[in-house]
Amino acid sequence: GGTGIAPLLLLAEQIAGRGVPASQVLVFLGGRTAGQVYFEAEFGRFAAVHVATDDGSRGFKGFVTELMSQTLRGMLDSDASMRFCFYNCGPEPMMYRAYQLQRALPFAALQCSLERYMKCGVGICGVCTCDGARMCVDGPVVGAEFLAQSKHFGKMHRDKTTKALSW
């Protein structure tokens, strides 16, 4: 997804700087259309980039999570000892689907950057809470253990008025 993707470009650059070949760093970019796919060329300097668009205007036609599933399961078919490190950002419903796929695979790390309205930015107002954690100070990046116990991730969020809404 596009939301929060800029820090992941920096992460890919840092991984490449440590000598990890681009073929071992997979980036999955998705959007509704080709115009909503960001940093493809930039990521291509450091990673093997896989693109999906809902309308098929760029790359795989369908959801990026479908492309991710096909690609990762194919990799495991050729090397069952493989372990993955997952770093996710984007719209929460998409990240939730990615998390469901990823948690079933062998992973060494699994993190999601959760988007929440952050009115005060210092943890006082509580608008950005997710299962009691204030995303403005306790996040926004959370790990697999938090996600596994979460009752809110992928299920609910708050609007600007703090009203709880279902996805």
C-alpha positions as CSV (number, residue, x, y, z in Angstrom):
1,G,0.0,0.0,0.0
2,G,1.0,3.6,-0.3
3,T,0.4,4.8,3.2
4,G,3.7,4.9,5.2
5,I,5.8,3.6,2.3
6,A,8.6,6.2,2.5
7,P,10.3,4.7,5.6
8,L,10.3,1.3,4.0
9,L,12.3,2.6,1.1
10,L,14.9,3.7,3.6
11,L,14.8,0.3,5.2
12,A,15.4,-1.4,1.9
13,E,18.3,0.9,1.2
14,Q,19.8,0.1,4.6
15,I,19.4,-3.6,4.1
16,A,21.1,-3.3,0.7
17,G,23.9,-1.3,2.4
18,R,24.5,-4.4,4.7
19,G,25.3,-6.5,1.6
20,V,21.9,-8.3,1.2
21,P,21.4,-8.9,-2.5
22,A,18.3,-7.3,-4.1
23,S,17.1,-10.8,-5.0
24,Q,16.6,-11.5,-1.3
25,V,14.7,-8.4,-0.6
26,L,11.1,-8.6,-1.9
27,V,8.9,-5.5,-2.1
28,F,5.2,-5.8,-2.9
29,L,3.6,-2.6,-4.1
30,G,-0.1,-2.3,-4.7
31,G,-2.7,0.2,-5.7
32,R,-6.1,0.5,-7.2
33,T,-4.5,1.7,-10.5
34,A,-1.0,2.2,-11.8
35,G,-1.1,5.8,-10.7
36,Q,-1.3,4.7,-7.1
37,V,1.8,2.6,-7.1
38,Y,4.6,4.6,-5.5
39,F,8.5,4.4,-5.5
40,E,8.6,1.4,-7.9
41,A,11.9,2.5,-9.6
42,E,13.4,3.6,-6.3
43,F,12.7,0.3,-4.6
44,G,14.0,-1.5,-7.7
45,R,17.5,-0.2,-6.9
46,F,17.5,-2.3,-3.7
47,A,14.9,-5.1,-4.1
48,A,13.0,-7.4,-6.3
49,V,9.8,-5.4,-6.8
50,H,6.4,-7.1,-7.3
51,V,3.5,-4.9,-8.4
52,A,-0.2,-5.5,-8.3
53,T,-3.1,-3.2,-9.3
54,D,-6.8,-3.9,-8.7
55,D,-7.6,-3.0,-12.3
56,G,-4.5,-4.7,-13.9
57,S,-3.1,-1.4,-15.3
58,R,0.3,-2.3,-13.8
59,G,1.7,-5.7,-12.9
60,F,-0.5,-8.5,-11.5
61,K,-4.3,-7.9,-11.8
62,G,-5.8,-8.3,-8.4
63,F,-4.9,-7.5,-4.8
64,V,-1.3,-7.2,-3.7
65,T,-2.0,-9.8,-1.0
66,E,-2.9,-12.3,-3.7
67,L,0.4,-11.7,-5.5
68,M,2.2,-11.9,-2.2
69,S,0.6,-15.3,-1.4
70,Q,1.5,-16.8,-4.8
71,T,5.0,-15.5,-4.7
72,L,5.9,-16.5,-1.1
73,R,4.3,-19.9,-1.3
74,G,6.2,-20.6,-4.6
75,M,9.4,-19.6,-2.8
76,L,8.7,-22.0,0.0
77,D,7.9,-24.8,-2.4
78,S,11.5,-24.5,-3.7
79,D,13.1,-24.0,-0.3
80,A,11.1,-25.1,2.7
81,S,13.8,-23.9,5.2
82,M,13.3,-20.3,4.2
83,R,12.3,-17.7,6.9
84,F,10.9,-14.2,6.2
85,C,11.0,-10.8,7.8
86,F,7.9,-8.8,7.0
87,Y,7.4,-5.1,7.3
88,N,4.0,-3.9,6.3
89,C,2.3,-0.5,5.7
90,G,-0.8,0.6,3.9
91,P,-4.5,0.6,4.5
92,E,-5.3,-1.5,7.5
93,P,-7.7,-3.9,5.8
94,M,-4.9,-4.8,3.3
95,M,-2.3,-5.1,6.1
96,Y,-4.7,-7.4,8.0
97,R,-5.0,-9.7,5.0
98,A,-1.2,-9.6,4.6
99,Y,-0.8,-10.4,8.3
100,Q,-3.1,-13.4,8.1
101,L,-1.1,-14.8,5.2
102,Q,2.3,-14.0,6.8
103,R,1.6,-15.4,10.3
104,A,1.0,-18.8,8.6
105,L,4.5,-18.7,7.0
106,P,7.9,-19.2,8.8
107,F,8.9,-15.7,9.9
108,A,11.8,-14.2,11.9
109,A,10.1,-10.8,12.2
110,L,6.6,-9.4,11.4
111,Q,5.7,-5.8,11.9
112,C,2.9,-3.5,10.8
113,S,2.8,0.3,10.8
114,L,-0.7,1.1,12.1
115,E,-2.4,4.3,10.9
116,R,-4.6,6.0,13.5
117,Y,-5.8,9.6,13.8
118,M,-3.4,11.3,16.2
119,K,-5.0,14.4,17.5
120,C,-2.7,15.4,20.3
121,G,0.4,13.3,19.4
122,V,1.5,12.9,23.0
123,G,-0.8,10.2,24.3
124,I,-3.3,12.3,26.2
125,C,-6.5,12.3,24.0
126,G,-6.6,8.5,23.4
127,V,-8.0,8.9,19.8
128,C,-5.1,6.8,18.4
129,T,-5.5,3.8,20.8
130,C,-5.5,0.3,19.5
131,D,-6.1,-2.3,22.3
132,G,-4.9,0.2,24.9
133,A,-1.7,1.1,23.1
134,R,-1.4,4.7,22.1
135,M,-0.1,4.7,18.5
136,C,1.3,8.2,18.8
137,V,3.7,7.2,21.6
138,D,3.6,3.3,21.8
139,G,3.6,2.8,18.0
140,P,2.8,3.2,15.2
141,V,4.9,0.1,14.4
142,V,3.9,-3.0,16.3
143,G,5.0,-6.6,16.1
144,A,3.5,-10.0,15.7
145,E,2.8,-10.6,19.4
146,F,0.8,-7.4,19.6
147,L,-1.1,-8.1,16.4
148,A,-1.9,-11.7,17.5
149,Q,-3.5,-10.5,20.7
150,S,-5.2,-7.4,19.1
151,K,-9.0,-7.3,19.2
152,H,-9.0,-4.1,17.1
153,F,-6.4,-4.6,14.3
154,G,-8.2,-5.1,11.0
155,K,-11.6,-4.9,12.7
156,M,-12.1,-1.3,13.9
157,H,-10.8,2.2,13.9
158,R,-11.8,5.6,15.0
159,D,-12.9,8.6,12.8
160,K,-11.9,12.2,13.4
161,T,-14.6,12.6,16.0
162,T,-13.3,9.5,17.9
163,K,-16.3,7.4,17.0
164,A,-15.4,3.7,16.8
165,L,-16.1,2.3,13.3
166,S,-15.9,-1.2,11.9
167,W,-13.7,-1.8,8.8
